[in-house]
Amino acid sequence: MNHPRFFGYGSLVNFDTHSYPEPKAAKLQGWRRVWRHTNIRDFAFLSVEPHEGTVLLGATALVPNADFEALDEREFAYARRPVAHQVTPEHDEVVVYEVEEGYFAEPSTAHPVLLSYLDVVVQGYHRLFGDDGVKHFFDTTMGWESLPVLDDRDAPLYPRACLLTDKETALVDAYLKERGQPQG
């Protein structure tokens, strides 16, 4: 039997934000990425929701020692959902983390997306999938119209912030501009 794996679709795609064993590119079918606002975090963050016909690029990695405790702590606002039959390449046990409906809050300017968080996610997609991966991320993420983006690049509030290349920064800024968001 294989060790359990998790599917990452946000910051976990950026391998510089974690040291989980055996990270690799993967696809998740039947789910889409969404921005979520909750009352348990100060900032909006990514989640997924079931959505027939959508395929997400992302990454899987081993759950350390097949023990979900540390991963559950990192993903404290999320619930684990089994998705092994929807992930390629296949594994015996794969989970994805989804914000539970009971935590949803209405989008508000009080809960913006941190640009430092978005930068980390886009950097991960760029490194793993290239320019097409960045386009895929923006095209398969819902909720852009309901959120402000807080430019915290000079003093990152996101605890796992990473330094971007000039190209990565330009990609983030261009895609935000396309979506009517202010540039970083």
C-alpha positions as CSV (number, residue, x, y, z in Angstrom):
1,M,0.0,0.0,0.0
2,N,1.2,3.5,-0.8
3,H,1.6,6.2,1.8
4,P,-1.2,8.7,1.8
5,R,-0.7,11.9,-0.2
6,F,-2.4,15.3,-0.4
7,F,-3.2,17.4,-3.4
8,G,-2.1,21.0,-3.2
9,Y,-3.7,23.7,-5.3
10,G,-2.4,26.9,-3.8
11,S,0.8,27.6,-1.7
12,L,1.5,23.9,-1.5
13,V,2.4,24.0,-5.2
14,N,5.3,26.1,-4.3
15,F,7.8,23.6,-3.0
16,D,9.8,26.4,-1.2
17,T,6.9,26.7,1.3
18,H,7.2,23.2,2.7
19,S,9.4,20.1,3.0
20,Y,6.8,17.4,2.4
21,P,8.3,14.3,0.8
22,E,8.1,13.4,-2.8
23,P,6.3,16.4,-4.2
24,K,5.3,16.1,-7.8
25,A,2.9,17.6,-10.4
26,A,-0.6,16.2,-10.5
27,K,-4.1,16.8,-11.8
28,L,-7.4,16.8,-9.8
29,Q,-10.6,16.3,-11.8
30,G,-14.1,17.5,-10.7
31,W,-13.0,20.4,-8.5
32,R,-12.4,24.1,-9.0
33,R,-10.3,26.6,-7.0
34,V,-12.2,29.5,-5.3
35,W,-11.3,32.4,-3.1
36,R,-12.9,32.1,0.4
37,H,-13.5,34.6,3.1
38,T,-14.1,33.3,6.6
39,N,-14.4,34.7,10.1
40,I,-11.5,32.6,11.3
41,R,-8.8,34.3,9.2
42,D,-8.1,37.9,8.6
43,F,-7.4,37.4,4.9
44,A,-9.1,35.6,2.0
45,F,-7.5,32.3,1.0
46,L,-7.8,29.6,-1.6
47,S,-10.1,26.6,-1.3
48,V,-11.7,24.2,-3.7
49,E,-15.2,23.1,-4.3
50,P,-16.7,20.2,-6.4
51,H,-17.2,21.3,-10.0
52,E,-17.9,18.8,-12.7
53,G,-15.8,19.1,-15.8
54,T,-13.0,21.1,-14.2
55,V,-9.4,19.8,-14.0
56,L,-7.0,21.6,-11.7
57,L,-3.2,21.4,-12.1
58,G,-1.5,21.1,-8.7
59,A,0.9,18.9,-6.8
60,T,0.8,15.9,-4.5
61,A,3.2,15.1,-1.8
62,L,3.5,12.4,0.9
63,V,1.8,13.0,4.2
64,P,4.8,12.8,6.6
65,N,4.9,9.5,8.4
66,A,1.4,8.9,7.1
67,D,0.3,11.1,10.0
68,F,-2.1,13.9,9.1
69,E,-1.6,15.8,12.4
70,A,1.0,18.4,11.2
71,L,-0.7,18.9,7.8
72,D,-4.0,19.4,9.5
73,E,-2.4,22.0,11.7
74,R,-1.1,23.9,8.7
75,E,-4.5,23.6,7.0
76,F,-6.4,24.4,10.2
77,A,-9.4,26.1,8.5
78,Y,-10.0,23.2,6.1
79,A,-11.5,19.7,6.1
80,R,-9.9,16.8,4.4
81,R,-11.8,15.2,1.5
82,P,-10.8,11.9,-0.1
83,V,-10.0,12.3,-3.8
84,A,-7.8,9.4,-4.8
85,H,-10.1,8.4,-7.7
86,Q,-9.9,11.9,-9.1
87,V,-6.2,12.5,-9.0
88,T,-3.7,11.7,-11.7
89,P,-1.2,10.1,-11.3
90,E,-3.2,7.6,-9.2
91,H,-2.4,6.6,-5.6
92,D,-4.2,4.5,-3.1
93,E,-5.0,7.4,-0.8
94,V,-5.1,11.1,-1.7
95,V,-6.9,14.0,0.1
96,V,-7.6,17.6,-0.7
97,Y,-8.3,20.3,1.8
98,E,-11.6,22.3,1.4
99,V,-13.0,25.1,3.6
100,E,-16.1,23.8,5.2
101,E,-19.3,25.6,4.4
102,G,-20.0,26.5,8.0
103,Y,-16.9,28.8,7.9
104,F,-17.9,30.8,4.8
105,A,-18.3,34.5,5.2
106,E,-19.4,37.1,2.7
107,P,-16.6,38.7,0.7
108,S,-15.5,42.0,2.2
109,T,-12.8,44.6,2.0
110,A,-12.0,43.6,5.6
111,H,-10.7,40.3,4.3
112,P,-8.5,41.0,1.3
113,V,-6.2,38.6,-0.6
114,L,-2.6,39.2,0.5
115,L,-0.4,39.9,-2.6
116,S,2.5,38.1,-0.8
117,Y,0.3,34.9,-0.6
118,L,-0.8,35.2,-4.3
119,D,2.9,35.7,-5.3
120,V,3.8,32.5,-3.5
121,V,1.1,30.6,-5.3
122,V,1.9,32.0,-8.8
123,Q,5.6,31.4,-8.3
124,G,4.8,27.7,-7.5
125,Y,2.7,27.4,-10.6
126,H,5.3,29.1,-12.8
127,R,8.1,26.9,-11.6
128,L,6.1,23.7,-11.9
129,F,4.1,24.3,-15.0
130,G,5.6,27.4,-16.7
131,D,3.7,30.3,-18.2
132,D,0.8,28.0,-19.1
133,G,0.5,27.0,-15.5
134,V,0.2,30.6,-14.4
135,K,-2.6,31.1,-16.9
136,H,-4.3,27.9,-15.8
137,F,-4.2,29.1,-12.2
138,F,-5.9,32.4,-13.0
139,D,-8.4,30.9,-15.4
140,T,-9.4,28.1,-13.0
141,T,-9.7,30.3,-9.9
142,M,-13.2,31.7,-9.1
143,G,-14.0,34.8,-7.1
144,W,-11.6,37.4,-8.4
145,E,-14.5,39.9,-8.8
146,S,-15.4,39.8,-5.1
147,L,-12.1,40.6,-3.5
148,P,-9.6,43.3,-3.0
149,V,-5.9,42.6,-3.2
150,L,-3.7,44.1,-0.4
151,D,-0.2,45.0,-1.7
152,D,2.0,43.8,1.2
153,R,5.1,42.9,-1.0
154,D,7.3,45.4,0.9
155,A,6.3,44.1,4.3
156,P,4.8,40.6,3.7
157,L,2.1,39.5,6.1
158,Y,2.0,36.0,4.7
159,P,4.3,33.9,6.9
160,R,5.7,31.8,4.0
161,A,6.3,34.7,1.6
162,C,9.0,34.2,-1.1
163,L,11.0,36.6,-3.2
164,L,9.8,36.5,-6.9
165,T,11.8,37.0,-10.0
166,D,11.0,40.1,-12.1
167,K,9.2,37.8,-14.6
168,E,7.1,36.2,-11.9
169,T,6.2,39.6,-10.4
170,A,5.2,40.9,-13.9
171,L,3.1,37.8,-14.5
172,V,1.2,38.3,-11.2
173,D,0.7,42.0,-11.9
174,A,-0.5,41.4,-15.5
175,Y,-3.1,38.8,-14.6
176,L,-4.4,41.0,-11.7
177,K,-4.7,43.9,-14.1
178,E,-6.7,41.7,-16.5
179,R,-9.1,41.0,-13.7
180,G,-9.5,44.6,-12.8
181,Q,-7.3,44.4,-9.7
182,P,-4.7,47.0,-8.8
183,Q,-1.2,46.2,-9.7
184,G,1.3,45.3,-7.0
